[in-house]
Amino acid sequence: MGRLWEAVLFIACLVIRLYYSLAMKEAWLKQPNGPWVERFWPNPELERDGGARPMAVDLGRHLLLHEPPLLKSRRQLTLSQARELWRNRVKAGWKRVEPQW
């Protein structure tokens, strides 16, 4: 019975990981006490060698209430690079926010 539960738990973990990887379309961070927002999103148009999952990180801010946002830059990163940038931003006080544009 122990091996059966191990197999069930293993499959459940795989399903949860697959769900989150498919559901994770984009994520947003906002600069503390500042106007800048970063959008992290998978970008299949940026295919890279070696099979690394391509990500894009847009940096932007709102200018006026009914104006389109100012997009300052876009970086092309691998998934692991984007995760490292996310961790560094959170350590620096950036907060997760809802989509901003």
Protein Blocks (a to p, Z undefined) as FASTA:
>chain_A
ZZmmmmmmmmmmmmmmmmmmmmmmbccdddehiabdcdddddfklccehhiacddddddd
dfbfmlccddfbdcdddfklmmmmmmmmmmnopacdddfZZ
